[in-house]
Structure formats: C-alpha cells, structure tokens
C-alpha cells in the first residue's frame, strides 16, 4: 500500500490539520473534529449540520460555508462520528431557530445523530429536525444500512437546503424541503477497482482486472452484481437505466451529478457524462443543471456514480443561489 500519510492511525487528525491550514476562512475544532463556518449565521436562521466518516471528501467538511452547511462532524475513516461530537456541533450552530441534521442512511450515523438529538433537546432545549438521505437504487439493505444507502443526493440536498436556510426560512419548512429533495433524488455507482482503507492496508474487496462492480457503496461495499469490463457507453447505460426505472424523471427539470469515486481522472468523468447526457436526452429527460467531478468519494476507488434529482423551479432557484465552500463555489 502506497499512500501519502504519516501513519494509518494519524490520517484523520493530519488531514484536518492540513484542511485548517488550507482554509483559514473556516474554523476547525481539531479536538472534537468539527469544521465550522468562521462567522456564524445571524440570529433567527436555522443551523445546518451534517457529517460522517472520513474518506468521502469533499463531503462533508468541504461543504461548510455560506450557502451550505454551518458545520460538519468528522469521524474516522468510514466510521460514524460519535454522539458527543454531534451534540457539541449542534449546540454551537444553533442561533435560536433550531438545527437540521442531514444524515446519510447508515446504521451508525442514524443512531448517533438520533442520540445526539435527544441529548441536545434535554440539555440545551435546542429544537432539532432530521432528514435521512436514502437515494441509492442499488440495494435495499447492506452491511451498513437498513433500507437504501444515502449517497450522491446528499450533496445536492445540502446545497438546496443551505440556500433555503440562508434566506431565513423556519425549521419546519427547511426540513420539509430537505425531505422533498431526498424523495426526488436517485443515485447509482460503478467501481473499476476497490478502495484501500489505510488501517487495513489492502483492498476492501477483490475485483478481477476484467470485471467491474455495479451498485457499489461509498464505504467500499460490493455492489448488486459484477459485469465484464465494457465501453463507457455500455457502463453509462448500466447507470442510467436502473435510475430511470426507479423514478419518473420526465416532464420536469433535472439536476444531474456525474461524480468520481476518487480514483478516476476528470477526463474519464467528462467522457462518461457525455454518454450519460446522450442517454438522458434520448429518454426525454431534460437536464437543467449539471456538475461533473469528485463530490462524494470512496478514498482511492476508481469509478463513478450518477445522481439525478427531479427538480422544480424552487429547487433550481435555490441551487443557483450563491455558495462559498471549498467544494462548491459560485455567485459569491
């Protein structure tokens, strides 16, 4: 295993130190492993908090800043943050209007965020709502979840809901919007290689050179099935068709994200998006907004995922609103 690390046990701490040095516009609590906006929102605005295990960068720390999250809690690699971390962050981002927890559907994340919600309500009287993202069409249950996994829609949701919170909408309406976005998003991923967790020092699963894995998870979980390596046009079809079969994306504007899993070059991601875009057009799907790049990764896994969000005019307006984070930035 060759990685740019000092040692497997120090990966997260050292990465946070580098993140803090690279982004002085944010405040990094390295003891509790929480990334905050440097300047909190004004009074009366809903706080947005998300987080999860490391290894998915830029999710979630890279989406802290005006127009998106107020804070992100950072767990060890592929490991949920603790309830104490979530509790600390929730108390600090509340400015009187309550806090929305954005939680990907993994058993540890859901349990620890729920526990923190109960603690902060009892200790500090902070109002908390939670939305659980579960957009992965690949599996109904996995090693990490009960129900569908939370993957790429998380990024789109954090951006859209972040803009709504910035406008000053109340907690109930922000939470309702978040659930509506979640219900309207679907994702599916494909891997050409496994990823290697630093502490393990070897690939999470074995994948022969002539095979690819359809429906992988962001923690390196194997997918729904294996196929022989095929041209990009065929792989694009393996991504697009199950998503379109799961939700009707016709007759509405769609936000599309072609996301890299961490180990594929941008040239290949653009190539894949070209194939996906042609399939969507042929299927009558109108893509109104699109992003291509590494937005929610799985360490060094080669491959990509596709996320489609059936949007409406309100979602598009909020998507277009200014954002200033390390991972997404426009209009600011």
WOZI-V284471 format. One record per pair of residues at least 12 apart in sequence whose C-alpha atoms are under 10 Angstrom apart, sorted by the first residue. I is the first residue (numbers start at 1). J is the second residue. Records with the same first field share a line. If there is no record, write none. Layout:
I=J / J
//
This chain:
1=196 / 197 / 198 / 200 / 201 / 202 / 203
2=196 / 198 / 201
3=196 / 198 / 201 / 300
5=198
7=198 / 199
8=77 / 197 / 198 / 199 / 200 / 201
9=76 / 77 / 198 / 199
10=76 / 198 / 199
11=54 / 55 / 76 / 77 / 198 / 199
12=30 / 33 / 53 / 54 / 55 / 74 / 75 / 76 / 77
13=30 / 31 / 33 / 74 / 76
14=30
15=54
16=28 / 29 / 30 / 33 / 34 / 35 / 61 / 74
17=29 / 30
19=35 / 61 / 62 / 326
20=35
22=326
23=62 / 325 / 326
24=38
25=37 / 38 / 39 / 65 / 325 / 326
26=38 / 39 / 61 / 64 / 65 / 70 / 71 / 325 / 326
27=39 / 64 / 71
28=61 / 71 / 72
29=73 / 89
30=74
31=85
32=73 / 74 / 75 / 81 / 82 / 84 / 85 / 86 / 88 / 89
33=72 / 73 / 74 / 75 / 76 / 81 / 85 / 86 / 89
34=51 / 61 / 71 / 72 / 73 / 74 / 75 / 81 / 85 / 86 / 88 / 89
35=51 / 60 / 61 / 62 / 63 / 64 / 65 / 69 / 70 / 71 / 72 / 73 / 74 / 89
36=49 / 61 / 64 / 65 / 69 / 70 / 71 / 72 / 73 / 89 / 92 / 93
37=63 / 64 / 65 / 66 / 68 / 69 / 70 / 71 / 72 / 93 / 325
38=64 / 65 / 66 / 70 / 71
39=65 / 66 / 70
40=65 / 66 / 70 / 71 / 92 / 93 / 94 / 95
41=65 / 66 / 70 / 93 / 94 / 95 / 165 / 166 / 168
42=95 / 96 / 166 / 168
43=94 / 95 / 96 / 97 / 168
44=94 / 95 / 96 / 97 / 98 / 165 / 168 / 169 / 170 / 171
45=93 / 94 / 95 / 96 / 97 / 98 / 99 / 164 / 165 / 166 / 167 / 168 / 169 / 170 / 171
46=70 / 93 / 94 / 95 / 96 / 97 / 98 / 99 / 100 / 127 / 128 / 162 / 164 / 165 / 166 / 167 / 168 / 169 / 170 / 171 / 172 / 174 / 175
47=68 / 69 / 70 / 71 / 90 / 91 / 92 / 93 / 94 / 95 / 96 / 97 / 98 / 99 / 100 / 101 / 128 / 162 / 165 / 166 / 171
48=64 / 68 / 69 / 70 / 71 / 72 / 89 / 90 / 93 / 94 / 98 / 99 / 100 / 101 / 102 / 128 / 129 / 158 / 161 / 162 / 165 / 166 / 171 / 174
49=64 / 68 / 69 / 70 / 71 / 72 / 73 / 86 / 89 / 90 / 93 / 94 / 99 / 100 / 101 / 102 / 103 / 130 / 158 / 162
50=63 / 64 / 69 / 70 / 71 / 72 / 73 / 74 / 86 / 89 / 90 / 100 / 101 / 102 / 103 / 104 / 109 / 113 / 130 / 154 / 158
51=69 / 71 / 72 / 73 / 74 / 75 / 80 / 81 / 85 / 86 / 101 / 102 / 103 / 104 / 109 / 113
52=72 / 73 / 74 / 75 / 76 / 77 / 78 / 79 / 80 / 81 / 82 / 86 / 102 / 103 / 104 / 106 / 108 / 109 / 110 / 113
53=73 / 74 / 75 / 76 / 77 / 78 / 79 / 80 / 81 / 108 / 109 / 219
54=73 / 74 / 75 / 76 / 77 / 78 / 79 / 80 / 81 / 219 / 297 / 298 / 299
55=74 / 75 / 76 / 77 / 78 / 79 / 195 / 197 / 198 / 218 / 219 / 262 / 296 / 297 / 298 / 299 / 300
56=77 / 78 / 218 / 219 / 261 / 262 / 294 / 295 / 296 / 297 / 298 / 299 / 300
57=261 / 262 / 294 / 295 / 296 / 297 / 298 / 299 / 327
58=155 / 294 / 295 / 296 / 297 / 325 / 326 / 327 / 328
59=72 / 74 / 152 / 154 / 155 / 294 / 295 / 296 / 297 / 327
60=72 / 73 / 74 / 154 / 155 / 158 / 295 / 296 / 327
61=73 / 74 / 325 / 326 / 327
62=295 / 325 / 326 / 327 / 328
63=155 / 158 / 159 / 162 / 295 / 323 / 324 / 325 / 326 / 327 / 328 / 329
64=158 / 162 / 323 / 324 / 325 / 326 / 327 / 328
65=162 / 323 / 324 / 325 / 326 / 327 / 328 / 329
66=159 / 162 / 163 / 166 / 322 / 323 / 324 / 325 / 329 / 332
67=158 / 159 / 160 / 161 / 162 / 163 / 164 / 165 / 166 / 167 / 318 / 319 / 321 / 322 / 323 / 324 / 325 / 328 / 329 / 330 / 332
68=155 / 156 / 157 / 158 / 159 / 160 / 161 / 162 / 163 / 164 / 165 / 166 / 322 / 323 / 324 / 325 / 328
69=93 / 100 / 102 / 158 / 159 / 161 / 162 / 163 / 165 / 166 / 325
70=89 / 90 / 92 / 93 / 94 / 99 / 162
71=86 / 89 / 90 / 92 / 93
72=85 / 86 / 89 / 90 / 101 / 102
73=85 / 86 / 87 / 88 / 89 / 90
74=86
75=109
77=197 / 198 / 199 / 219 / 298 / 299
78=197 / 218 / 219 / 220 / 298 / 299
79=106 / 108 / 109 / 219
80=106 / 107 / 108 / 109 / 110 / 111 / 112 / 113
81=108 / 109 / 112 / 113
82=108 / 109 / 111 / 112 / 113 / 115 / 116
83=108 / 109 / 111 / 112 / 113 / 114 / 115 / 116 / 117 / 118 / 119
84=112 / 113 / 115 / 116 / 119 / 120
85=112 / 113 / 116
86=101 / 112 / 113 / 114 / 115 / 116 / 117 / 119 / 120
87=112 / 113 / 115 / 116 / 117 / 118 / 119 / 120 / 121 / 123 / 124
88=116 / 120
89=116
90=113 / 116 / 117 / 120 / 124 / 126 / 127 / 128
91=120 / 121 / 123 / 124 / 125 / 126
94=126 / 127 / 128
95=126
96=126 / 127
97=126 / 127 / 128 / 168 / 169 / 170 / 171
98=125 / 126 / 127 / 128 / 129 / 170 / 171 / 172
99=117 / 126 / 127 / 128 / 129 / 130 / 165 / 170 / 171 / 174 / 175
100=117 / 127 / 128 / 129 / 130 / 131 / 161 / 165 / 171 / 172 / 174 / 175 / 178
101=113 / 114 / 117 / 128 / 129 / 130 / 131 / 132 / 175
102=129 / 130 / 131 / 132 / 133 / 154 / 157 / 158 / 161 / 175 / 178 / 179
103=130 / 131 / 132 / 133 / 134 / 150 / 154
104=131 / 132 / 133 / 134 / 135 / 145 / 148 / 149 / 150 / 151 / 152 / 153 / 154
105=131 / 132 / 133 / 134 / 135 / 136 / 144 / 145 / 146 / 147 / 148 / 149 / 150 / 151
106=132 / 133 / 134 / 141 / 142 / 143 / 144 / 145 / 146 / 147 / 148 / 149 / 150
107=142 / 143 / 144 / 145 / 146 / 147 / 149
108=144 / 145
109=132 / 144 / 145
110=130 / 131 / 132 / 145
113=130
114=128 / 129 / 130
116=128
117=129 / 130
127=171
128=171 / 172 / 175
129=171 / 172 / 174 / 175 / 176
130=175 / 178 / 179
131=175 / 176 / 177 / 178 / 179 / 180 / 182
132=149 / 150 / 154 / 178 / 179 / 182
133=148 / 149 / 150 / 151 / 152 / 153 / 154 / 157 / 178 / 179 / 181 / 182 / 183 / 185
134=146 / 147 / 148 / 149 / 150 / 151 / 152 / 153 / 154 / 182 / 183 / 185 / 186 / 187
135=147 / 148 / 149 / 150 / 151 / 152 / 153 / 154 / 182 / 183 / 184 / 185 / 186 / 187 / 188 / 243 / 307 / 308 / 309
136=148 / 149 / 150 / 151 / 152 / 153 / 185 / 186 / 187 / 188 / 189 / 215 / 216 / 217 / 243 / 305 / 306 / 307
137=149 / 150 / 151 / 185 / 186 / 187 / 188 / 189 / 215 / 224 / 239 / 242 / 243 / 245 / 246 / 247
138=186 / 187 / 188 / 189 / 190 / 214 / 215 / 216 / 217 / 223 / 224 / 225 / 239 / 242 / 243
139=188 / 215 / 216 / 217 / 223 / 224
142=217 / 221 / 222 / 223 / 224
143=217 / 219 / 221 / 222
144=217 / 219 / 221
149=187 / 217 / 218
150=182 / 186 / 187 / 217 / 218
151=185 / 186 / 187 / 188 / 189 / 217 / 218 / 296 / 297 / 305 / 306 / 307
152=185 / 186 / 187 / 188 / 189 / 218 / 257 / 258 / 259 / 295 / 296 / 297 / 305 / 306 / 307 / 308 / 309
153=181 / 182 / 183 / 184 / 185 / 186 / 187 / 256 / 257 / 296 / 306 / 307 / 308 / 309
154=178 / 181 / 182 / 185 / 295 / 296 / 307
155=257 / 295 / 296 / 307 / 327 / 328
156=178 / 181 / 182 / 185 / 255 / 256 / 257 / 295 / 307 / 308 / 309 / 315 / 319
157=177 / 178 / 179 / 180 / 181 / 182 / 185 / 309 / 315 / 319
158=178 / 181 / 319
159=315 / 318 / 319 / 320 / 321 / 322 / 323 / 328
160=174 / 177 / 178 / 181 / 314 / 315 / 316 / 317 / 318 / 319 / 320 / 321
161=173 / 174 / 175 / 176 / 177 / 178 / 179 / 181 / 315 / 318 / 319
162=174 / 178 / 318 / 319 / 321 / 322 / 323
163=315 / 317 / 318 / 319 / 320 / 321 / 322 / 323
164=177 / 178 / 314 / 315 / 317 / 318 / 319 / 321
166=318 / 321 / 322
167=318 / 321
177=314 / 315
180=310 / 311 / 315
181=309 / 310 / 311 / 312 / 315
182=309 / 310
183=247 / 309 / 310
184=247 / 248 / 249 / 254 / 308 / 309 / 310 / 311 / 312
185=243 / 247 / 249 / 254 / 255 / 256 / 307 / 308 / 309 / 310 / 311
186=242 / 243 / 244 / 246 / 247 / 306 / 307 / 308 / 309 / 310
187=215 / 239 / 240 / 242 / 243 / 246 / 256 / 257 / 258 / 305 / 306 / 307 / 308 / 309
188=214 / 215 / 216 / 217 / 223 / 238 / 239 / 240 / 242 / 243 / 304 / 305 / 306 / 307 / 308
189=213 / 214 / 215 / 216 / 217 / 218 / 223 / 238 / 239 / 258 / 259 / 260 / 261 / 303 / 304 / 305 / 306 / 307
190=212 / 213 / 214 / 215 / 216 / 217 / 222 / 223 / 224 / 226 / 235 / 236 / 238 / 239 / 260 / 261 / 301 / 302 / 303 / 304 / 305 / 306
191=207 / 211 / 212 / 213 / 214 / 215 / 216 / 217 / 220 / 222 / 223 / 226 / 260 / 261 / 263 / 264 / 298 / 301 / 302 / 303 / 304 / 305
192=207 / 208 / 209 / 210 / 211 / 212 / 213 / 214 / 229 / 261 / 263 / 264 / 301 / 302 / 303 / 304
193=205 / 206 / 207 / 208 / 209 / 211 / 212 / 213 / 220 / 261 / 263 / 264 / 300 / 301 / 302 / 303
194=206 / 207 / 212 / 213 / 216 / 219 / 220 / 221 / 222 / 263 / 298 / 299 / 300 / 301 / 302 / 303
195=218 / 219 / 220 / 221 / 261 / 262 / 263 / 298 / 299 / 300 / 301 / 302
196=220 / 298 / 299 / 300 / 301
197=219 / 220 / 298 / 299 / 300
198=299
203=220 / 300 / 301
204=219 / 220 / 221 / 222 / 301
205=220 / 221 / 222
206=222
207=222 / 226
208=226 / 228 / 229
209=228 / 229
210=227 / 228 / 229 / 230
211=226 / 227 / 228 / 229 / 230
212=225 / 226 / 227 / 228 / 229 / 230 / 235 / 303
213=225 / 226 / 227 / 228 / 229 / 303
214=226 / 227 / 235 / 238 / 239 / 303 / 305
215=238 / 239 / 305
216=298 / 303 / 304 / 305
217=261 / 297 / 298 / 305
218=261 / 296 / 297 / 298 / 299 / 301 / 305
219=297 / 298 / 299 / 301
220=261 / 297 / 298 / 299 / 300 / 301
221=298
231=272
232=268 / 269 / 271 / 272 / 273 / 274 / 275 / 276
233=271 / 272 / 273 / 274 / 275 / 276 / 278 / 279
234=275 / 276
235=272 / 275 / 276 / 304
236=271 / 272 / 273 / 274 / 275 / 276 / 277 / 278 / 279 / 304 / 305 / 306
237=275 / 276 / 279 / 280
238=276
239=276 / 304 / 305 / 306 / 307
240=275 / 276 / 277 / 279 / 280 / 283 / 306 / 307 / 308
241=279 / 280 / 283
243=306 / 307 / 308
244=280 / 283 / 285 / 308
247=308 / 309 / 310
248=285 / 310
249=280 / 283 / 284 / 285 / 286 / 287 / 308 / 309 / 310 / 311
250=280 / 283 / 284 / 285 / 286 / 310
251=284 / 285 / 286 / 310
252=284 / 285 / 286 / 287 / 288 / 309 / 310 / 311 / 312 / 313
253=285 / 286 / 287 / 288 / 289 / 309 / 310 / 311 / 312 / 313 / 315 / 316
254=285 / 286 / 287 / 288 / 289 / 290 / 307 / 308 / 309 / 310 / 311 / 312 / 315 / 316
255=286 / 287 / 288 / 289 / 290 / 291 / 307 / 308 / 309 / 310 / 311 / 312 / 315 / 316 / 319
256=273 / 276 / 277 / 280 / 286 / 287 / 288 / 289 / 290 / 291 / 292 / 306 / 307 / 308 / 309 / 310
257=273 / 289 / 290 / 291 / 292 / 293 / 294 / 295 / 305 / 306 / 307 / 308 / 309
258=270 / 272 / 273 / 274 / 276 / 277 / 290 / 291 / 292 / 293 / 294 / 295 / 304 / 305 / 306 / 307 / 308
259=272 / 273 / 291 / 292 / 293 / 294 / 295 / 296 / 297 / 303 / 304 / 305 / 306 / 307
260=292 / 293 / 294 / 295 / 296 / 297 / 298 / 300 / 301 / 302 / 303 / 304 / 305 / 306
261=293 / 294 / 295 / 296 / 297 / 298 / 299 / 300 / 301 / 302 / 303 / 304 / 305
262=293 / 294 / 295 / 296 / 297 / 298 / 299 / 300 / 301 / 302 / 303 / 304
263=294 / 297 / 298 / 299 / 300 / 301 / 302 / 303 / 304
264=293 / 294 / 300 / 301 / 302 / 303 / 304
265=293 / 294 / 302 / 303
266=292 / 293 / 294
267=293
268=293 / 303 / 304
269=292 / 293 / 294 / 303 / 304 / 305
270=291 / 292 / 293
272=292 / 304 / 305 / 306
273=290 / 291 / 292 / 293 / 304 / 306
276=306
277=290
285=310
286=310
287=308 / 309 / 310 / 311
288=311 / 316
289=309 / 311 / 316 / 319 / 320
290=307 / 308
291=328
292=306
294=327
295=327 / 328
//
